[in-house]
Amino acid sequence: MPDYIKIVKGDDRIGVWFYNENDKPFSIGEKMCEINENAYMNGYNWDAFFNYYFAENAPDILEGLESDPEAGSYAAYYEMTAENEKKAERFAETIISLIENEDELYRIVRENGDDIEWD
């Protein structure tokens, strides 16, 4: 798994941690902000982006999700169940896919940036 993502399992919940200030996501976030000045990609705006993206593409991932954005990171938590463990893995895989295929992020911000409820 890349250094900007981690899945953390506890007794009662599972978390997906996205370190948006690591080199690759940080430079992508800067380019996203160049496309749309509201898309300064701190943890709060990644939260806004993920809420928009999953509502459009995989709304089931948002079911039972609790997010905890900060300036330098974003965390998503689910209650620890087998179903939620699969959701957390899909969430992490989606983040990796978006970061590794950053042109998709730029396209979404360019085409739908005004529909996203930025921080």
C-alpha distances in whole Angstrom, upper triangle without the diagonal:
4,7,8,7,7,9,13,15,19,22,23,20,16,15,12,12,11,13,15,16,14,15,14,14,17,19,18,20,23,23,23,26,28,28,29,30,29,26,25,21,21,20,23,23,19,21,24,21,19,23,24,21,21,25,25,23,22,24,23,20,22,24,24,22,22,21,21,21,22,22,19,17,16,16,17,18,20,22,21,22,21,21,19,16,16,16,14,11,13,13,9,9,12,11,8,11,14,12,12,15,17,20,20,20,23,25,24,25,28,29,29,28,32,31,28,29,28,28
4,5,6,8,11,14,17,21,24,25,22,18,16,13,11,10,10,12,13,10,11,10,11,14,15,15,17,19,20,20,23,25,25,26,27,27,23,22,19,19,18,21,21,17,19,22,20,18,22,23,21,21,25,25,23,22,25,24,21,23,25,25,22,23,21,20,19,20,20,17,15,15,16,17,19,21,24,23,24,23,23,21,19,18,18,15,14,15,14,10,10,12,10,8,11,12,10,10,14,15,18,18,18,20,23,23,23,26,28,27,26,30,29,26,28,26,26
4,6,8,11,13,17,20,24,25,21,18,15,13,10,9,8,10,11,8,9,9,10,12,14,15,16,19,20,20,22,24,25,26,27,26,23,21,18,17,16,20,20,17,19,22,20,19,23,24,22,22,26,27,25,24,26,26,22,24,26,26,23,22,20,19,18,18,18,14,13,14,15,17,19,21,24,23,25,25,25,22,20,20,20,17,15,17,16,12,13,15,12,10,14,15,12,12,16,16,20,20,19,22,24,24,24,27,29,28,27,30,30,27,27,25,25
4,7,11,13,17,20,23,24,20,17,14,11,8,6,5,7,8,6,8,8,7,10,12,12,13,16,17,17,19,22,22,23,23,23,19,18,14,14,13,16,16,13,15,18,17,16,19,21,19,19,23,24,22,22,23,24,20,21,24,23,20,19,17,16,15,15,14,11,9,10,12,14,17,19,22,22,24,24,24,21,19,19,18,15,14,15,13,10,12,13,9,9,12,12,10,11,15,14,18,18,16,19,22,21,21,24,26,25,23,27,26,23,24,22,21
4,7,10,13,16,20,20,17,13,10,7,6,5,6,9,11,10,12,11,10,13,16,15,15,18,20,19,21,24,24,24,25,24,20,19,16,15,13,16,17,13,15,18,16,14,18,20,18,17,21,22,20,19,21,21,17,18,21,20,17,17,15,15,14,15,16,13,10,10,10,11,14,16,19,19,20,20,20,17,15,16,15,11,11,12,10,7,9,11,8,8,11,12,10,12,15,15,19,18,17,20,22,21,21,25,26,25,24,27,26,23,23,22,22
4,6,10,13,17,17,14,11,8,6,5,7,8,12,14,12,15,15,14,16,19,19,19,22,23,23,25,27,28,28,28,27,23,22,19,17,15,18,19,16,16,20,19,16,19,22,20,19,22,24,22,20,22,21,17,18,20,19,16,16,15,14,15,16,17,14,11,11,9,11,12,14,17,16,18,18,18,15,13,14,14,10,10,12,11,8,10,13,11,11,14,15,14,15,19,19,23,22,20,23,26,24,25,28,29,28,27,30,28,25,25,24,24
4,7,10,13,14,11,7,6,5,6,9,12,15,17,16,19,18,17,20,22,21,21,25,26,25,27,30,30,30,30,28,25,25,21,20,17,19,20,17,17,20,19,16,19,22,20,18,21,23,21,19,20,18,15,16,18,16,14,14,14,14,15,17,19,17,13,12,10,10,10,11,13,12,14,14,15,12,9,11,11,7,8,11,10,7,10,13,12,12,15,17,16,18,20,21,25,23,22,25,27,25,26,30,30,29,28,31,29,26,26,25,25
4,7,10,11,9,6,5,6,7,11,13,16,18,18,21,21,20,22,25,24,24,27,29,28,29,32,33,32,32,30,27,26,23,21,18,20,22,19,18,22,22,19,20,24,22,21,24,26,24,22,22,20,17,18,19,16,14,14,14,14,16,17,20,17,14,13,10,10,9,11,12,11,13,14,15,13,10,13,13,10,11,14,13,11,14,16,15,16,19,20,20,21,24,25,28,27,25,28,30,28,29,33,33,31,30,33,31,28,27,27,26
4,7,8,6,4,6,9,11,14,17,20,22,22,25,25,23,25,28,28,27,31,32,31,32,36,36,35,35,33,30,29,26,24,21,23,25,22,20,24,24,21,22,25,24,22,25,27,25,22,22,20,17,18,18,16,15,15,15,16,18,20,23,21,17,16,13,12,10,10,10,8,11,12,14,11,9,12,13,10,11,15,14,13,16,18,18,19,21,23,23,24,27,28,31,29,28,31,33,31,32,35,36,34,33,35,33,30,30,29,28
4,6,5,6,8,11,13,17,19,22,24,24,27,27,26,28,31,30,30,33,35,33,35,38,38,37,37,35,32,31,28,26,22,24,26,23,22,25,26,23,24,27,26,24,26,29,28,25,24,22,19,20,19,16,15,15,16,16,19,20,24,22,19,17,14,13,10,10,9,8,11,13,15,13,11,15,15,13,14,18,17,16,19,22,21,22,25,26,26,28,30,31,34,32,31,34,36,33,34,38,38,36,35,37,35,32,31,30,29
4,6,8,11,15,17,20,23,26,28,28,31,31,29,31,35,34,33,36,38,36,38,41,41,40,40,38,35,34,31,29,25,26,29,26,24,28,29,25,26,29,29,26,28,31,29,26,25,23,20,21,20,17,17,16,18,18,22,23,27,26,22,21,17,16,12,11,9,7,10,12,15,13,12,16,17,15,17,20,20,19,22,24,24,25,28,29,29,31,33,34,37,35,34,37,39,36,37,41,41,38,38,39,37,34,33,33,32
4,7,10,14,16,20,22,25,28,28,31,31,29,31,34,33,32,36,37,35,36,40,40,38,39,36,33,33,30,27,24,25,27,25,22,26,27,23,23,27,27,24,25,29,27,24,23,20,18,18,17,13,14,13,16,16,20,22,26,25,22,19,16,14,10,9,6,5,8,12,13,11,11,15,15,14,16,19,18,19,22,23,23,25,27,28,29,31,33,33,36,34,32,36,37,34,35,39,39,36,35,37,34,31,30,31,29
4,7,10,13,16,19,22,24,25,28,28,25,27,31,29,28,32,33,31,33,36,36,35,35,32,30,29,26,24,20,21,24,21,19,22,23,20,20,23,23,20,22,25,24,21,20,17,15,15,14,11,11,10,12,13,17,19,23,22,18,16,12,10,7,5,4,4,8,11,12,9,9,13,12,10,13,16,15,15,18,20,19,21,24,25,25,27,29,30,33,30,29,32,33,31,31,35,35,32,32,33,31,28,27,27,26
4,7,10,13,16,19,22,22,25,24,22,25,28,26,26,29,31,29,30,34,33,32,33,30,28,27,24,22,18,20,22,19,17,21,21,17,18,22,21,18,21,23,22,19,18,16,13,14,14,11,10,10,12,13,16,18,21,20,16,14,10,8,6,5,6,5,8,10,11,8,7,10,10,7,10,13,12,12,15,16,16,18,20,21,22,24,26,26,29,27,26,29,30,28,29,33,33,30,30,32,29,26,26,26,25
4,6,10,13,15,18,18,22,21,19,21,24,23,22,26,27,25,27,30,30,29,29,27,24,24,20,18,15,17,18,16,14,18,18,15,16,19,19,17,19,22,20,18,18,16,13,13,14,12,10,9,9,10,12,14,17,16,13,10,7,5,4,6,9,9,12,13,13,10,9,12,10,7,10,12,10,10,13,14,13,15,18,19,19,21,23,23,26,25,23,26,28,25,26,30,30,28,27,29,27,24,23,23,22
4,7,10,12,15,15,18,18,15,18,21,19,19,22,24,22,24,27,27,26,27,24,21,21,17,16,13,15,16,13,12,16,15,12,14,17,16,15,18,20,18,16,17,16,12,13,15,13,10,10,9,10,11,14,16,14,11,8,6,5,6,9,12,12,14,15,15,11,10,11,10,6,8,10,7,6,10,11,10,12,15,15,15,17,19,20,23,21,19,23,24,22,23,26,27,25,24,27,25,21,21,21,20
4,6,9,12,12,15,15,13,15,18,17,16,20,22,20,22,25,25,25,25,23,20,19,15,13,10,13,15,12,12,15,15,13,15,18,17,16,20,22,20,19,19,19,15,15,18,16,13,12,10,9,10,11,13,11,7,6,5,7,9,12,15,15,18,19,18,15,14,15,14,10,11,13,10,8,12,13,10,12,15,15,14,17,19,19,22,21,19,22,24,22,22,26,27,25,24,26,25,21,21,20,19
4,6,9,9,12,12,9,11,14,14,13,16,18,17,18,21,22,21,22,20,17,16,12,11,8,12,12,9,10,14,13,11,14,17,15,16,19,20,19,18,19,19,16,16,19,18,15,14,11,11,9,10,11,9,6,5,6,9,12,15,18,19,21,21,21,17,16,17,15,12,13,13,10,8,11,11,8,10,13,12,11,14,16,15,19,18,15,18,21,19,19,23,24,22,21,24,23,19,19,18,17
4,6,6,9,10,8,9,12,12,12,15,17,16,17,20,21,21,21,20,17,15,11,10,8,12,13,10,12,15,15,14,17,19,18,19,22,23,22,22,23,23,19,20,22,22,18,17,14,12,10,10,10,7,5,7,9,12,15,18,21,22,24,25,24,21,20,21,19,15,16,17,14,12,14,14,11,12,15,14,12,14,17,16,19,19,17,19,22,21,20,23,25,24,22,25,24,21,21,18,18
4,6,8,8,5,6,9,9,8,11,13,13,14,17,18,18,17,16,13,11,8,7,7,10,10,8,11,14,13,13,16,17,17,18,21,22,21,21,22,23,20,20,23,23,19,18,14,13,10,10,9,6,5,7,10,13,17,20,23,24,27,27,26,23,22,22,20,17,18,18,15,13,15,14,11,12,14,13,10,13,15,14,17,17,14,16,19,18,17,20,22,21,19,22,22,18,18,16,15
4,6,8,6,5,9,10,9,11,14,14,14,17,19,19,18,17,14,12,9,8,9,13,13,11,14,16,16,16,19,21,20,22,25,25,25,25,26,27,24,23,27,26,22,21,17,15,12,11,9,5,7,10,13,16,20,23,26,27,30,30,29,26,25,26,24,21,21,22,18,16,18,18,14,15,17,16,13,15,18,15,19,19,16,18,21,20,19,22,24,23,21,24,24,21,21,18,17
4,6,6,6,9,10,10,12,14,15,16,18,20,21,21,20,17,15,12,11,12,16,16,14,16,19,18,18,21,23,21,23,26,26,26,26,27,28,24,25,28,27,24,23,19,18,15,14,12,9,9,12,14,17,20,24,27,27,29,30,29,26,25,25,23,20,20,21,18,15,17,17,13,13,16,15,11,13,16,15,18,19,17,18,22,21,20,23,26,25,23,26,27,23,24,21,20
4,6,5,6,9,10,11,13,14,16,17,19,20,20,21,17,15,13,13,15,18,17,15,19,21,19,19,23,24,22,24,27,27,27,27,29,30,26,27,30,30,26,26,22,21,18,17,15,12,13,15,18,21,24,27,30,30,32,32,32,29,27,27,26,23,22,23,20,17,18,18,15,14,16,15,11,13,15,13,17,18,16,17,21,21,20,22,25,25,23,26,27,24,25,22,22
4,5,5,6,9,10,11,12,14,16,17,19,19,20,16,15,12,14,15,18,16,14,18,19,17,17,21,22,20,22,25,25,23,24,26,28,24,25,28,29,25,25,22,21,18,18,16,13,13,15,18,20,23,26,29,30,31,31,30,27,26,25,24,21,20,20,18,15,16,15,12,11,13,11,8,9,11,10,13,15,13,14,18,18,17,20,22,22,21,24,25,22,24,21,21
4,6,5,6,9,10,10,12,14,15,16,17,17,13,12,9,10,11,14,13,10,14,16,13,14,18,18,17,18,22,22,21,22,23,25,21,22,25,26,22,22,18,18,15,15,13,11,11,12,15,17,20,23,27,27,29,29,28,25,24,23,22,19,19,18,16,14,14,13,10,10,12,10,7,9,11,9,13,13,11,12,16,16,15,17,20,20,18,21,22,19,20,17,18
4,5,5,6,9,10,11,13,15,15,15,15,12,10,8,9,11,14,12,11,15,16,15,16,19,20,19,21,24,24,24,25,26,27,24,24,28,28,24,23,20,18,15,14,12,9,11,13,16,19,22,25,29,30,32,32,31,28,27,27,25,22,22,22,19,17,18,17,13,14,16,13,10,13,14,12,15,16,13,14,17,17,15,18,21,21,18,21,22,19,20,17,17
4,5,5,7,9,10,11,13,14,15,16,13,11,10,12,14,17,15,14,17,18,16,18,21,21,20,22,25,25,24,26,28,29,26,26,30,30,27,26,23,22,19,18,15,13,14,16,19,22,25,28,32,33,35,34,33,30,29,29,27,25,24,24,21,19,20,18,15,15,16,13,10,12,13,10,13,15,12,12,16,17,15,17,20,20,18,21,23,20,21,18,19
4,5,5,6,9,10,11,12,14,14,11,10,9,11,13,15,13,12,15,16,13,15,18,18,16,19,22,21,21,22,24,26,23,24,27,28,25,25,21,21,18,18,16,14,14,15,18,20,24,27,30,31,33,32,31,28,27,27,24,23,22,21,18,17,17,15,12,12,13,10,8,10,10,7,9,11,8,9,12,13,12,14,17,17,15,19,20,17,19,16,18
4,5,5,6,9,10,10,11,11,8,7,5,8,10,12,10,9,13,13,11,13,16,16,15,18,21,21,21,22,23,26,23,22,26,27,23,23,19,18,15,15,12,12,12,13,17,19,23,25,29,30,32,32,31,28,27,27,24,22,23,21,18,17,18,16,13,14,15,12,10,13,13,10,12,13,9,9,13,13,11,13,16,16,13,16,18,15,16,13,14
4,5,5,6,9,10,10,11,9,7,7,10,13,15,12,12,16,16,14,17,20,19,19,22,24,24,24,26,27,29,26,26,30,30,27,26,22,21,18,17,14,13,15,16,20,22,26,29,33,34,36,36,34,32,31,31,28,26,26,25,22,21,22,20,17,17,18,15,13,15,15,12,13,15,12,11,14,15,12,14,17,17,15,17,19,17,18,15,16
4,5,5,7,9,10,12,9,9,9,13,16,17,14,14,17,17,15,17,20,19,18,21,23,22,23,25,26,29,26,26,30,31,28,27,24,24,20,20,17,17,18,19,22,24,28,30,34,35,37,37,35,32,32,31,28,27,27,25,22,21,22,19,17,17,17,14,12,14,13,10,10,12,10,8,11,12,10,11,15,15,13,16,18,17,18,16,17
4,5,5,6,8,9,6,7,8,11,14,14,11,11,14,13,11,14,16,15,15,18,20,19,20,22,23,26,23,23,27,28,25,25,21,21,18,18,16,16,17,17,20,21,25,28,32,33,34,34,32,30,30,29,26,25,25,23,20,20,20,17,15,16,16,12,12,14,13,9,10,11,7,6,9,9,7,8,12,12,10,13,15,13,15,12,14
4,5,5,5,7,5,5,7,10,14,14,11,12,15,14,12,16,18,17,17,20,22,21,22,24,25,28,26,25,28,29,26,25,22,21,18,18,15,16,17,17,21,23,26,29,33,35,36,37,35,32,32,31,28,27,27,26,23,23,23,21,18,19,20,16,15,18,17,13,14,14,11,9,12,12,9,10,14,13,10,13,15,13,14,11,13
4,6,6,9,8,9,11,14,17,17,14,15,19,17,16,19,21,19,19,23,24,23,24,27,28,31,29,28,32,33,30,29,26,25,22,21,19,19,20,21,25,26,30,33,37,38,40,40,38,35,35,34,31,30,30,28,26,25,26,23,20,21,21,18,16,19,18,14,13,15,12,10,12,13,10,10,14,15,12,14,17,16,17,15,16
4,7,9,8,10,12,15,18,18,14,15,18,16,14,17,19,17,17,21,22,21,22,25,26,29,27,26,30,32,28,28,25,25,22,22,20,21,21,21,25,26,30,32,36,37,39,39,36,34,34,33,30,29,29,27,25,25,25,21,20,21,20,16,16,18,16,13,12,13,10,7,9,10,7,6,10,11,9,11,14,13,16,14,16
4,5,5,8,10,14,16,15,12,14,16,14,12,16,17,15,16,20,20,19,21,24,24,28,26,25,28,30,27,26,23,23,20,20,18,19,20,20,23,25,28,31,34,36,38,38,36,33,34,33,29,28,29,27,24,25,25,22,20,22,21,17,17,20,18,15,14,14,12,9,11,10,7,7,10,10,7,9,12,11,12,10,13
4,5,7,10,13,16,15,12,14,16,14,14,18,19,17,18,22,22,22,24,26,27,30,27,26,30,31,27,27,23,23,19,19,17,18,20,20,23,25,29,31,35,37,39,39,37,34,35,34,31,30,31,29,26,26,27,24,22,23,23,20,19,22,21,17,17,18,14,13,15,14,10,11,14,13,10,11,14,12,13,10,12
4,6,9,11,13,12,9,12,13,11,11,15,16,14,16,19,20,20,22,24,24,27,25,23,26,27,24,23,20,20,17,17,15,17,18,18,21,22,26,28,32,34,36,37,34,31,32,32,28,27,29,27,24,24,26,22,20,23,23,19,19,22,21,18,18,18,14,13,15,13,10,11,14,12,8,9,11,9,9,6,8
4,6,9,11,10,7,9,11,9,9,12,14,13,14,17,18,18,20,22,22,25,22,21,25,26,22,22,18,18,15,15,13,14,15,15,18,20,23,26,30,32,33,34,32,29,29,29,26,24,25,24,20,21,22,19,17,19,19,15,15,19,18,14,15,15,11,10,13,11,8,10,13,11,8,10,12,9,10,7,8
4,6,9,9,7,9,12,11,11,14,16,16,16,19,21,21,22,24,24,27,24,23,26,27,23,22,18,17,14,13,10,12,13,14,17,19,23,26,30,32,34,35,33,29,30,30,27,25,26,25,21,21,23,20,17,19,20,17,16,19,19,15,17,17,13,13,16,14,11,14,16,15,12,13,15,12,12,9,9
4,7,7,5,6,9,10,9,11,14,14,14,17,19,20,20,21,22,24,21,20,24,24,20,19,15,15,11,11,9,9,10,10,14,16,20,23,27,28,30,31,29,26,26,26,23,21,22,21,18,17,19,17,14,16,17,14,13,16,17,13,15,15,12,12,15,14,11,14,17,15,12,15,16,12,13,9,9
4,5,5,6,9,10,11,12,14,16,16,18,20,21,22,22,23,24,21,20,23,23,19,17,14,12,8,7,5,6,7,8,12,15,18,22,25,27,29,30,29,25,25,26,23,21,22,22,18,18,20,18,15,17,19,16,15,18,19,16,19,18,15,16,19,17,15,18,20,18,15,17,18,14,14,10,9
4,6,5,6,9,10,10,12,14,15,16,18,20,20,20,20,21,18,17,20,19,16,14,10,8,5,5,5,6,5,5,8,11,14,18,21,23,25,27,25,22,22,23,20,17,19,19,15,15,18,16,13,16,18,16,15,18,19,17,20,19,15,17,20,18,16,20,21,19,17,18,18,14,13,11,9
4,5,5,6,9,10,11,13,14,15,17,19,20,20,19,21,18,16,19,19,15,13,10,8,5,6,7,9,9,7,10,12,15,18,21,24,26,28,26,22,23,24,21,19,21,20,17,17,20,18,15,18,20,17,17,21,21,19,21,20,16,18,20,17,15,19,20,18,15,16,16,12,10,8,6
4,5,5,6,8,10,10,12,14,15,17,18,19,18,21,18,16,19,20,16,15,12,12,8,10,9,11,10,9,12,14,17,20,23,26,28,29,27,23,24,24,21,19,21,20,16,17,19,17,14,17,18,15,15,19,19,16,18,17,13,14,16,14,12,15,17,14,11,13,13,9,8,6,6
4,5,5,6,8,10,10,12,14,15,16,16,16,18,15,14,18,18,14,14,10,11,8,10,10,10,9,7,10,11,15,18,21,23,25,26,24,21,21,21,18,16,18,16,13,13,15,13,10,13,15,12,12,16,16,14,16,15,11,13,15,13,12,15,17,14,12,15,14,10,11,9,9
4,5,5,6,9,10,11,12,14,15,15,14,16,13,11,15,15,11,10,7,8,6,9,11,12,10,7,9,9,12,15,18,21,23,24,22,18,19,20,16,15,17,16,12,14,16,14,12,15,17,14,15,18,19,17,19,17,14,16,18,15,14,18,18,15,14,15,14,10,10,9,9
4,6,5,6,9,10,11,13,14,15,14,16,14,12,16,16,13,13,10,11,10,12,13,15,13,11,13,12,16,18,21,24,25,26,24,21,22,22,18,18,20,18,14,16,18,15,14,17,18,15,16,20,19,17,18,16,13,15,16,13,12,15,16,12,11,12,10,7,6,6,7
4,5,5,6,9,10,11,12,13,13,16,14,12,16,18,14,15,12,14,12,14,14,15,14,11,13,13,16,18,22,24,25,26,23,21,22,21,17,17,18,16,13,14,16,12,11,14,14,11,13,16,16,14,15,12,9,12,13,9,9,13,13,10,9,11,10,6,8,7,10
4,5,5,6,8,10,10,10,10,13,10,9,13,14,11,12,10,12,11,14,15,16,13,10,11,10,13,15,19,21,22,22,20,17,18,17,14,13,15,13,9,11,13,10,9,13,13,11,12,16,15,14,16,13,11,14,15,11,12,16,16,13,12,15,13,9,11,11,12
4,6,6,6,9,10,10,9,11,10,7,11,13,10,11,10,12,12,15,17,18,15,12,13,11,14,15,18,21,21,22,19,17,19,18,14,14,17,14,11,14,16,13,12,16,16,14,16,19,19,18,19,16,14,16,17,13,13,17,16,13,13,14,11,9,9,10,12
4,6,5,6,9,10,9,13,12,10,14,16,14,15,13,16,15,18,19,20,18,15,16,15,17,18,22,24,24,25,22,20,21,20,17,17,19,16,13,16,17,13,13,17,16,14,16,19,18,17,17,14,12,14,14,10,11,14,13,9,10,11,8,6,8,10,13
4,6,5,6,8,9,12,10,10,14,16,14,16,14,17,16,19,20,20,18,15,16,14,17,18,21,23,23,23,20,18,20,18,15,15,16,13,11,13,14,10,11,14,13,10,13,16,15,14,15,11,10,13,12,9,10,14,13,10,11,13,11,9,11,13,15
4,5,5,5,5,8,7,7,10,13,11,14,13,16,16,20,21,21,18,15,15,13,15,15,18,20,20,20,17,15,17,15,11,13,14,11,9,12,13,9,11,14,13,12,15,17,17,16,17,14,13,16,16,12,14,17,16,13,15,16,13,12,13,15,17
4,6,6,5,8,8,7,10,13,12,14,14,18,18,21,23,23,21,18,17,15,17,17,20,22,22,22,18,17,19,18,14,16,17,14,13,16,16,13,15,18,17,15,18,21,20,19,20,16,15,18,17,13,15,18,16,13,14,15,12,11,12,15,17
4,6,7,10,11,11,13,17,16,18,18,21,20,24,25,25,23,20,20,18,20,20,23,25,24,24,20,19,21,19,16,17,18,15,14,17,17,13,15,18,16,14,18,20,18,18,18,14,14,16,14,11,14,16,14,11,13,14,11,11,14,16,19
4,6,9,9,11,13,16,15,18,18,21,21,24,25,25,23,20,20,17,19,19,22,23,22,22,18,17,19,16,13,15,16,12,12,15,14,10,13,15,13,13,16,18,16,17,17,13,13,16,15,12,15,17,15,13,16,17,14,14,16,18,21
4,6,6,8,10,13,13,16,16,20,20,23,25,25,22,19,18,15,16,16,18,20,19,18,14,14,15,13,10,12,13,10,10,13,13,10,13,15,14,14,17,19,18,19,19,16,16,19,18,15,18,20,19,17,18,20,17,16,18,20,22
4,5,6,7,11,11,14,15,18,19,23,25,25,22,19,18,15,15,14,17,19,18,18,14,13,16,14,11,13,15,12,11,15,15,13,15,18,17,17,20,22,21,21,22,18,18,21,20,17,19,22,20,17,19,20,16,15,16,19,21
4,5,5,9,9,13,15,19,20,24,26,26,23,19,17,14,14,12,14,16,15,14,11,10,13,11,8,11,13,11,11,14,15,13,16,18,18,18,21,23,22,23,24,21,21,24,23,20,22,25,23,21,22,23,20,19,20,22,23
4,6,8,7,11,12,15,17,20,23,23,19,16,14,10,11,10,13,14,13,14,10,9,11,9,6,8,10,8,7,11,12,11,12,15,15,16,18,20,20,21,22,19,18,22,22,19,21,24,23,20,21,23,20,18,18,20,21
4,6,5,8,10,13,15,19,21,22,18,15,13,10,10,10,12,15,15,16,13,10,13,13,9,10,13,11,9,13,15,13,14,17,18,17,19,22,22,22,24,20,19,22,22,19,20,23,22,19,20,21,18,16,16,17,18
4,5,9,11,15,17,21,24,24,21,17,15,12,11,9,11,13,13,14,11,9,13,12,9,11,14,13,12,15,17,16,17,20,21,21,23,25,25,26,27,24,23,26,26,22,24,27,26,23,23,24,21,19,19,21,21
4,7,10,13,16,20,23,23,20,16,14,10,8,6,7,10,11,13,11,8,12,13,10,11,14,14,13,16,18,17,18,21,22,22,24,26,27,27,29,26,25,28,28,25,26,29,28,25,25,26,23,21,20,22,22
4,6,10,12,16,19,20,16,13,10,6,6,5,8,11,12,14,12,9,12,13,9,9,13,13,10,13,16,15,15,18,20,19,21,24,24,24,26,23,22,25,26,22,23,27,26,23,23,24,21,18,18,19,19
4,7,10,13,17,18,14,11,8,6,5,6,9,12,14,17,15,12,14,15,12,11,15,15,13,15,18,17,16,20,21,21,22,25,26,25,27,25,23,26,27,23,24,27,27,24,23,24,22,19,17,18,17
4,6,10,13,14,11,7,6,4,6,9,12,15,17,19,18,14,15,17,14,12,15,15,12,13,17,16,14,18,20,18,19,22,23,22,25,23,20,23,24,21,21,25,25,22,21,22,20,17,15,15,14
4,7,10,11,9,6,5,6,8,11,14,17,19,22,21,17,18,19,17,14,17,18,15,15,19,18,16,19,21,20,20,23,25,23,26,24,21,24,26,23,22,26,27,24,22,23,22,18,16,15,13
4,7,8,6,4,6,8,11,14,18,20,22,24,23,19,20,21,18,16,18,19,15,15,19,17,15,18,20,18,18,21,23,21,24,22,19,21,23,21,19,23,24,22,19,21,20,16,14,13,11
4,6,5,6,8,11,14,18,20,22,25,27,26,23,23,24,22,19,21,22,18,18,21,20,17,19,22,20,19,22,24,22,25,24,20,22,25,22,21,24,26,23,21,22,22,18,16,14,11
4,6,8,11,14,17,21,24,26,29,30,29,26,26,27,24,21,23,23,20,19,22,21,17,20,22,20,18,22,23,21,23,23,19,21,24,22,20,23,25,23,20,22,22,18,17,14,11
4,7,10,14,17,21,24,25,28,29,28,25,24,25,23,20,21,22,19,17,20,19,16,17,20,18,16,19,21,19,22,22,19,20,23,22,20,23,26,24,21,23,24,20,19,16,14
4,7,10,13,17,20,21,24,25,25,21,20,22,19,16,18,19,15,14,17,16,13,15,18,16,15,18,20,18,21,21,18,20,23,21,20,23,25,23,21,23,23,19,18,16,14
4,7,10,14,17,19,21,22,21,18,18,19,16,13,15,16,12,12,15,14,11,14,16,15,14,18,19,18,21,20,17,19,22,19,19,22,24,21,19,22,21,17,16,14,13
4,7,10,13,15,18,19,18,15,15,16,14,11,13,14,11,11,14,14,12,14,17,16,16,19,21,20,23,22,19,22,24,22,21,25,26,23,22,24,23,19,18,17,16
4,7,11,12,15,16,15,11,12,13,11,8,11,12,9,10,13,13,12,15,17,16,17,20,21,21,24,22,19,23,24,21,21,25,26,23,22,24,22,18,18,17,17
4,7,9,12,14,13,9,10,12,10,8,11,13,10,12,15,15,15,17,20,20,20,23,24,24,27,25,23,26,27,25,25,29,29,26,25,27,25,21,21,21,20
4,6,8,11,10,6,8,10,8,7,11,12,11,13,16,16,16,19,21,21,22,24,26,26,29,26,25,28,29,26,27,31,30,27,27,29,26,23,22,23,23
4,6,10,10,7,9,12,11,10,13,15,14,16,19,19,20,22,24,25,26,28,29,30,32,30,28,32,33,30,31,34,34,31,31,32,29,27,26,26,26
4,7,8,6,7,10,10,10,12,15,15,16,18,20,20,22,24,25,26,28,29,30,33,31,29,33,34,31,32,36,36,33,33,35,32,29,29,29,29
4,5,5,6,9,10,10,12,14,15,16,18,20,21,23,24,26,27,28,30,31,34,31,30,34,34,32,33,37,36,33,34,35,32,30,30,31,31
4,6,5,7,9,10,11,13,14,16,17,19,20,21,23,25,26,27,28,30,33,30,29,33,34,31,33,36,36,33,34,36,33,31,31,32,32
4,5,5,6,9,10,11,12,15,15,17,19,20,21,23,25,26,27,28,30,27,27,31,31,28,30,34,33,30,31,33,30,28,28,29,30
4,5,5,6,9,10,10,12,14,15,16,18,20,21,22,24,25,26,29,26,25,29,29,26,28,32,31,28,29,31,28,25,25,26,27
4,5,5,6,9,10,11,12,14,16,17,18,20,21,22,24,26,28,26,25,29,29,27,29,32,32,30,30,32,30,27,27,28,28
4,5,5,6,9,10,10,12,14,15,16,18,20,21,22,24,26,23,23,27,27,25,27,30,30,28,29,31,28,26,27,28,28
4,5,5,6,9,10,10,12,14,15,16,18,20,21,22,24,21,21,25,25,22,24,27,27,25,25,27,25,22,23,24,25
4,5,5,6,9,10,11,12,14,15,17,18,20,21,23,21,20,24,25,22,24,27,27,25,25,27,25,22,23,23,24
4,5,5,6,9,10,11,12,14,15,16,18,20,22,20,20,24,24,22,24,27,27,26,26,29,27,24,25,25,26
4,5,5,6,9,10,10,12,14,15,16,18,20,17,17,21,21,19,22,25,24,23,23,26,24,21,23,23,25
4,6,5,6,9,10,11,12,14,15,16,19,16,15,19,20,18,19,23,22,21,21,23,21,19,20,20,21
4,5,5,6,9,10,11,12,14,15,18,16,15,19,20,19,20,23,24,22,22,25,23,21,22,21,22
4,5,5,6,9,10,10,12,14,17,15,15,18,19,18,20,23,23,22,22,26,24,21,23,23,24
4,5,5,6,9,10,10,12,14,12,11,15,16,14,16,19,19,18,19,22,20,18,20,20,21
4,5,5,6,8,10,10,13,11,10,14,15,14,15,18,19,18,18,21,20,17,19,18,19
4,5,5,6,8,10,13,12,12,15,16,16,17,20,21,20,20,24,23,20,22,21,22
4,6,5,6,8,11,9,10,13,14,14,16,18,19,19,19,23,22,20,22,22,23
4,6,5,6,8,7,6,10,11,11,12,15,16,15,16,19,18,16,19,18,20
4,5,5,9,9,8,10,13,13,13,16,18,18,17,21,21,18,20,19,20
4,6,9,9,10,12,14,15,16,18,19,20,20,24,23,21,24,22,24
4,6,6,8,10,11,12,14,15,16,17,18,21,21,20,23,22,24
4,5,5,6,9,10,11,12,14,15,15,19,19,17,20,19,21
4,5,5,6,9,10,10,12,14,14,18,18,17,21,20,22
4,5,5,6,9,10,10,11,12,16,16,15,18,18,21
4,5,5,6,9,10,10,10,14,14,13,15,15,17
4,5,5,6,8,10,9,13,14,13,16,15,18
4,6,5,6,8,9,12,13,13,17,16,20
4,5,5,5,7,10,10,10,13,13,17
4,6,5,4,8,9,8,12,11,14
4,6,6,9,10,11,14,14,17
4,6,8,9,10,14,15,18
4,5,5,7,11,12,15
4,5,5,9,9,12
4,6,8,9,12
4,7,9,12
4,6,9
4,7
4
